């Protein structure tokens, strides 16, 4: 019997395929997005050093509705403000294998409005 691949397994395959071409540097870090059923997380990552420069999440911001687009927009705004403090204006967006839709798109648009370029 052949085991069916789960949605998360397919997402991981898409993510590894995209990560072959998307890397972050100190001057232009990678903005990585991870979403769970109830929360959303974002990180600015320097892949050359393997370090996280800044991070934000709906857990950190104590958002009760982190699983919707409004919560994702607040996380996007917060990560953009943290990037500004680090004097980072340009990033490479890594959607983490998710579709650019809903919460992921809301986070990206809020980050753009707050001043990040990607």
URWO-V800731 format. One record per residue. SS is DSSP state (a for helix, b for strand, c for the rest). PHI is phi as a letter, one per 40 degrees, with the letter a starting at -180 (* if undefined). PSI is psi in degrees with one decimal (* if undefined). Layout:
# URWO-V800731
SS|PHI|PSI ; SS|PHI|PSI
This chain:
# URWO-V800731
c|*|134.1 ; c|c|129.5 ; c|c|131.0 ; c|c|138.3 ; c|c|136.0 ; c|c|166.1 ; a|c|-38.6 ; a|c|-36.0 ; a|c|-41.5 ; a|c|-39.4 ; a|c|-42.6 ; a|c|-37.7 ; a|c|-43.3 ; a|c|-41.6 ; a|c|-45.0 ; a|c|-34.4 ; a|c|-40.6 ; a|c|-36.4 ; a|c|-14.8 ; c|c|-30.5 ; c|b|-16.3 ; c|b|113.0 ; c|b|152.2 ; c|b|148.8 ; c|b|178.8 ; c|c|-38.5 ; c|c|-31.6 ; c|b|80.4 ; c|c|168.2 ; b|c|127.5 ; b|c|101.9 ; b|c|139.3 ; b|b|132.9 ; b|b|133.6 ; b|b|138.5 ; c|b|-173.8 ; c|c|-34.0 ; c|b|-11.6 ; c|b|168.0 ; b|a|143.0 ; b|b|147.1 ; b|b|142.1 ; b|b|145.9 ; b|b|118.7 ; b|b|132.8 ; b|c|105.0 ; c|c|-20.5 ; c|c|-43.5 ; c|c|-14.6 ; c|g|35.9 ; b|b|151.2 ; b|c|121.6 ; b|c|-38.6 ; b|a|155.1 ; b|a|157.4 ; b|a|151.2 ; b|a|163.4 ; c|c|-22.9 ; c|c|-46.3 ; c|c|-39.2 ; c|c|-2.2 ; c|f|45.6 ; c|c|122.0 ; c|c|-29.5 ; c|b|58.1 ; c|c|-11.7 ; c|c|17.0 ; c|b|176.8 ; a|c|-33.4 ; a|c|-41.9 ; a|c|-39.7 ; a|c|-37.1 ; a|c|-38.9 ; a|c|-38.3 ; a|c|-40.7 ; a|c|-41.3 ; a|c|-41.4 ; a|c|-42.6 ; a|c|-33.1 ; a|c|-39.1 ; a|c|-39.2 ; a|c|-35.0 ; a|c|-39.0 ; a|c|-39.0 ; a|c|-30.7 ; c|c|5.0 ; c|g|39.7 ; c|b|124.5 ; c|b|-27.4 ; b|b|136.0 ; c|b|166.1 ; b|b|125.8 ; b|c|127.3 ; b|b|106.6 ; c|c|0.1 ; c|g|23.7 ; c|g|-3.3 ; c|c|158.2 ; c|c|146.2 ; c|c|81.4 ; c|a|149.6 ; c|g|-122.6 ; a|c|-38.0 ; a|c|-44.6 ; a|c|-37.8 ; a|c|-42.0 ; a|c|-45.4 ; a|c|-44.8 ; a|c|-39.1 ; a|c|-38.0 ; a|c|-39.0 ; a|c|-45.1 ; a|c|-31.1 ; c|c|-1.8 ; c|h|-2.4 ; c|c|143.3 ; b|b|128.3 ; c|a|*
